[in-house]
Amino acid sequence: MVGPGTGIAPFRAFLLHSNRVDTKFKLFFGCRREAEDFLFKEELNSLESSGRLSLLVTAFSREQRQKVYVQDKIASHSTELASVLVHDNARIYVAGAAGAMPKAVRAFVRAPDLMQTT
């Protein structure tokens, strides 16, 4: 699941109300600044601690000199993500920001070498 900014809302609801206990949910969340924009921080950390969320990856684009976005974090987890997409029939859901992010996620999934990275 990729939910930058307010795009996190549908994934939060899904995680809180889903009865799927056998699924390993991975969430990539991005915003500008952790202290100002990290929506549902405590809930998401709790979901990860409890195991309900198997991976929480955050990107705070304005907290370092070079901006880091969720698509950069996806790229840094590309081997693991490619493996679950190819071998476990995983799905990627994107909600939130328009522009470069959805296009970058789509490019990752459509990459011709996705099968070779697993």
SVG drawing of the C-alpha trace seen along z (x, -y; Angstrom):
<svg xmlns="http://www.w3.org/2000/svg" viewBox="-14 -21 35 39">
<polyline fill="none" stroke="black" stroke-width="0.4" points="0.0,0.0 1.3,-3.4 -0.4,-6.3 1.3,-9.7 -0.3,-12.5 -4.0,-12.1 -3.8,-9.1 -3.1,-7.2 -6.8,-7.4 -8.3,-4.5 -5.3,-2.2 -5.7,-3.1 -9.4,-2.1 -8.6,1.1 -5.9,2.1 -8.1,1.4 -11.2,3.2 -9.9,6.0 -10.3,9.5 -7.4,10.8 -4.9,12.1 -3.0,14.3 -1.8,11.4 1.4,9.5 0.5,5.8 3.3,3.4 2.7,-0.3 4.7,-3.1 3.8,-6.5 5.2,-9.9 4.8,-13.5 6.9,-16.6 7.7,-16.6 7.3,-13.9 6.4,-16.3 3.8,-18.2 2.3,-15.8 2.7,-12.2 -1.0,-11.3 -2.0,-8.5 1.6,-8.0 0.8,-6.3 -1.8,-4.1 0.5,-3.0 3.4,-2.3 1.1,-0.3 -0.2,1.7 3.4,2.5 4.3,3.4 1.4,5.8 2.3,7.5 -0.9,6.4 1.3,4.3 4.4,6.3 6.3,3.3 5.9,-0.5 8.3,-2.6 8.2,-6.4 9.6,-9.1 9.8,-12.7 10.7,-14.8 11.7,-18.0 13.8,-16.7 17.1,-16.4 19.0,-18.3 18.0,-15.9 14.3,-15.2 13.2,-11.6 9.8,-10.5 7.8,-7.3 8.9,-6.2 12.5,-6.4 11.7,-4.2 9.9,-1.8 13.0,-1.7 15.2,-0.9 12.9,2.1 12.6,3.2 14.0,6.7 11.6,7.6 8.6,6.0 9.4,7.7 9.6,11.0 6.2,10.7 4.6,9.4 5.9,12.3 5.9,15.2 3.1,14.3 0.7,12.7 0.8,9.5 -1.1,6.3 -0.1,2.7 -2.7,0.1 -2.0,-3.6 -4.1,-6.4 -3.3,-10.1 -1.0,-12.4 -1.2,-12.8 1.8,-13.6 5.1,-11.9 4.5,-9.4 1.8,-7.2 3.7,-7.2 6.9,-6.1 5.0,-3.3 3.5,-2.2 6.9,-2.3 8.3,0.0 5.6,2.6 5.9,2.5 9.7,2.6 10.9,5.3 13.5,6.5 11.0,7.0 11.0,10.8 14.8,10.9 15.1,9.2 13.4,12.0"/>
</svg>
